[in-house]
Amino acid sequence: MAATDEKRTGMTDVYEEMCRMKILFVNGSPNKNGNTAKIAGALLKKQKFETLNLIDYRINAYGQTLEGDELDHVIAQIEKADVVVIGSPLYWHNICGSVRNMLDRFYGKVPKGGLSGKKMYFIFQGAAPEKWMLEAGEYTMQRFAGLYGLKYMGMVVNRNEAEKLSERI
C-alpha cells in the first residue's frame, strides 16, 4: 500500500469514527418540540443525534420502589452515548422536575466515575431568568458531570449561544 493510501485510510478511519459517535439529547421539557428542543437542534445542527424525551419514561422519585420504573432504560441509553446533551426548561427558578428527578436517581445506580470518557453539554432556557438561577443550574450540572466522570463542555441558554458552541462538538 502506498503512503498516500495509508494516509487516506487513516483519514477515512477518523471520519468513520466521527460518524459513529453517538450523541444523545435528553430532553427534560414536557413539550417535545418546544424551546429546549429547538436550542438542541441549533447546538447539534451539524450532527446526527437521538432524542430521549424524559416525559416518555416513568422515573420514580428517589427512594421509591414502584413497578414500572424505567430509569434503567434511560441510564442504558446514556451509557451508549459518546456525547450527552441534557436540556431543561427553567421552571420555578431551577432545573425542571424531570431532569432533577433523573439526576437524583443516578445516585446509587451509577458508580462514581461510571460515565467517564463522555462529553456533556447543558441546555438551560427560560423566559428572562436571573443570573443566579442560571448559575445554580450550571453548578448542579457541573457537579453531576464531575461525580460521574463526564467532561462538562458548557451551558447554553439561547439559540445564539448554541450555534456558537456547536462548532466545538
C-alpha positions as CSV (number, residue, x, y, z in Angstrom):
1,M,0.0,0.0,0.0
2,A,1.4,3.4,-0.9
3,A,2.0,6.0,1.7
4,T,-0.8,8.2,0.3
5,D,-3.2,5.2,0.5
6,E,-2.2,4.7,4.2
7,K,-2.8,8.4,4.8
8,R,-6.2,8.3,3.1
9,T,-7.2,5.2,5.0
10,G,-6.2,6.9,8.3
11,M,-8.3,10.0,7.5
12,T,-11.2,7.8,6.4
13,D,-10.9,5.9,9.7
14,V,-11.1,9.2,11.7
15,Y,-14.1,10.3,9.6
16,E,-15.8,7.0,10.1
17,E,-15.2,7.2,13.8
18,M,-16.7,10.6,14.0
19,C,-19.8,9.3,12.1
20,R,-20.1,6.5,14.6
21,M,-20.0,8.9,17.5
22,K,-23.4,8.6,19.3
23,I,-25.0,11.8,20.5
24,L,-27.9,11.7,22.8
25,F,-30.2,14.6,23.6
26,V,-32.0,14.1,26.9
27,N,-35.0,16.4,26.7
28,G,-36.5,17.3,30.1
29,S,-39.2,19.5,28.7
30,P,-42.8,18.3,28.7
31,N,-43.1,20.0,25.3
32,K,-41.1,17.6,22.9
33,N,-40.8,20.3,20.2
34,G,-40.5,23.3,22.4
35,N,-37.8,25.8,23.0
36,T,-35.5,23.3,24.7
37,A,-35.6,21.0,21.7
38,K,-35.2,24.0,19.3
39,I,-32.0,25.0,21.1
40,A,-30.8,21.4,21.0
41,G,-31.4,21.5,17.2
42,A,-29.2,24.6,16.9
43,L,-26.5,23.1,19.1
44,L,-26.4,19.8,17.2
45,K,-27.2,21.2,13.7
46,K,-24.2,19.6,12.1
47,Q,-24.6,16.3,14.0
48,K,-26.7,13.2,13.8
49,F,-28.3,12.7,17.2
50,E,-31.0,10.8,19.0
51,T,-33.6,12.3,21.4
52,L,-34.8,10.8,24.6
53,N,-37.8,12.7,25.9
54,L,-38.0,12.1,29.7
55,I,-41.8,12.7,29.5
56,D,-42.0,9.3,27.8
57,Y,-40.5,7.4,30.7
58,R,-41.7,6.7,34.2
59,I,-38.9,7.6,36.6
60,N,-39.9,7.2,40.2
61,A,-38.8,9.6,42.9
62,Y,-35.6,8.9,44.8
63,G,-36.4,6.3,47.5
64,Q,-39.4,4.9,45.8
65,T,-39.5,1.3,44.7
66,L,-42.5,1.0,42.4
67,E,-43.3,-1.2,39.5
68,G,-42.8,0.2,36.0
69,D,-39.7,2.4,36.8
70,E,-37.8,3.0,33.5
71,L,-34.7,4.7,34.8
72,D,-32.5,1.8,33.9
73,H,-33.5,2.2,30.2
74,V,-32.6,5.9,30.4
75,I,-29.2,5.1,32.0
76,A,-28.5,2.4,29.4
77,Q,-29.1,5.0,26.6
78,I,-26.8,7.5,28.3
79,E,-24.1,4.8,28.7
80,K,-24.3,4.0,25.0
81,A,-23.7,7.7,24.0
82,D,-20.4,9.4,23.5
83,V,-21.9,12.9,23.9
84,V,-24.8,13.6,26.2
85,V,-26.8,16.9,25.9
86,I,-29.2,17.4,28.8
87,G,-31.8,20.0,28.2
88,S,-34.1,21.6,30.8
89,P,-36.5,24.4,30.8
90,L,-36.1,26.7,33.8
91,Y,-39.2,26.2,36.0
92,W,-39.7,27.7,39.4
93,H,-36.2,29.2,39.3
94,N,-34.4,25.9,38.8
95,I,-33.9,22.8,36.7
96,C,-37.2,21.2,35.7
97,G,-38.5,18.3,37.8
98,S,-38.0,15.6,35.2
99,V,-34.3,16.4,34.9
100,R,-33.9,16.9,38.6
101,N,-35.5,13.6,39.3
102,M,-33.3,11.8,36.8
103,L,-30.2,13.3,38.4
104,D,-31.3,12.4,41.9
105,R,-31.9,8.8,40.8
106,F,-28.4,8.3,39.4
107,Y,-27.2,8.2,43.0
108,G,-26.6,4.6,43.9
109,K,-27.4,3.3,40.4
110,V,-24.4,4.7,38.6
111,P,-21.0,4.3,40.2
112,K,-18.8,7.4,40.8
113,G,-16.9,8.0,37.5
114,G,-19.2,5.5,35.8
115,L,-19.7,7.7,32.7
116,S,-16.0,8.6,32.2
117,G,-14.9,9.4,28.7
118,K,-18.2,11.0,27.7
119,K,-18.8,14.7,27.0
120,M,-21.8,16.5,28.4
121,Y,-23.5,19.8,27.3
122,F,-26.3,21.5,29.2
123,I,-29.2,23.5,27.7
124,F,-31.0,25.6,30.3
125,Q,-33.5,28.0,28.9
126,G,-36.4,30.1,30.2
127,A,-38.2,33.4,30.0
128,A,-36.0,36.1,31.5
129,P,-34.0,34.0,34.0
130,E,-32.0,35.8,36.6
131,K,-28.2,35.3,36.7
132,W,-28.3,33.4,40.0
133,M,-30.8,30.9,38.6
134,L,-28.5,30.1,35.6
135,E,-25.5,29.9,37.9
136,A,-27.3,27.5,40.2
137,G,-28.4,25.3,37.3
138,E,-24.9,25.2,35.9
139,Y,-23.4,24.5,39.3
140,T,-25.7,21.4,39.6
141,M,-24.8,20.1,36.2
142,Q,-21.1,20.7,36.7
143,R,-21.2,18.7,39.9
144,F,-23.3,15.9,38.3
145,A,-20.8,15.7,35.4
146,G,-17.8,15.6,37.8
147,L,-19.3,13.0,40.1
148,Y,-20.0,10.6,37.2
149,G,-16.8,11.4,35.2
150,L,-18.4,13.3,32.3
151,K,-16.4,16.0,30.7
152,Y,-18.5,19.1,31.1
153,M,-18.4,21.1,27.9
154,G,-20.6,24.1,28.8
155,M,-24.1,25.5,29.1
156,V,-26.2,27.4,26.5
157,V,-29.3,29.4,27.3
158,N,-30.4,30.5,23.8
159,R,-30.1,29.7,20.2
160,N,-27.2,32.1,19.5
161,E,-25.1,30.5,22.2
162,A,-26.0,27.1,20.9
163,E,-24.9,27.9,17.4
164,K,-21.5,29.2,18.7
165,L,-20.9,26.2,20.9
166,S,-22.0,23.8,18.0
167,E,-18.6,24.5,16.4
168,R,-16.9,22.6,19.2
169,I,-18.9,19.4,19.0
